[in-house]
Amino acid sequence: MNFNLRDIYNHMGVFALGIAWTLILFAIASLAVFFERLFVFFRSRSISKRFASRAGPLLTQNQHEALVKEAEATKGSHLAMLLGGGMKHYLAKSRAPAGKLGPVELTRRELVRVNERVSADVRRGMSVLATVGSVAPFVGLLGTVVGIIEAFSGIAKEGSGGLGAVSAGIAEALVVTALGLLVAIPAVLMFNFLSTRADALQLSLDAARSEFMDYLEDLSPQKAAATSGAAVATGPELAARKESRDVHPA
């Protein structure tokens, strides 16, 4: 028997074939998750850059409603999801009756919840890579153990043995282990690569969230000062109106 992959595949038993095809499905799933996550990260980075270039002037001009609409119209950006959700919640709480917590603190808590959803979306599917990387070698080893057992069982049935009698069966079994390692090693490398990219994306989102909260905290004193200034300006106007009524009674 020539030990090439085609011959080995043709001589595999049902169990070994099942293990081999399971590992092939693991490999396909790993590649699908890897390329899908790469596409999501690249799209989010590209769209977020364009959104940031439009959101900056809107925040500078205090056009908060326009920022919410811009974020809702921007699909595929984790930054838009974070800032849009935070600003929408801030506007809603600013218009609601005053409670124990101010709108800024409520928005801070809402951003924590939104950030958790964004983080889950960033790492979606990466558990598949972790599972394949840890399980695939053991699946291949299971196929090897069963293949060796079948090889020695054949020797026991025939009553004679030797290296030639078991070499084919052992080779078929070891191929399954090699296939498991070929599936697991790239899965681990892809998981580590995507984890690095996900951590970098999450770090940039945390920085954006912190800057957004700084903006809201600076915005609240400005609103309070504007309200106070309006009240002070109203005082002289009321006094002037009272004096005018005293001088010119109706």
Buried (B, 14 or more C-beta within 10 A) or exposed (E): EEEEEEBBEEEBBEBBEEBBEBBEEBBEBBBEBBEEBBEBBEBBBEBBEEBBEBBEEBBEEEBBEBBBBBBEEBEBBBBBBBBBBBBBBBBEBBEEEEEEEBBBBBBBEBBEEBBEEBBEEBBBBBEBBBBBBEBBBEBBBBBBEBBBEBBBEBBEEEEEEEEEBBEBBBBBBBBBBEBBBBBBEBBBEBBEBBBEBBEEBBEBBEEBBEEBBEBBBEBBEEEEEEEEEEEEEEEEEEEEEEEEEEEEEE
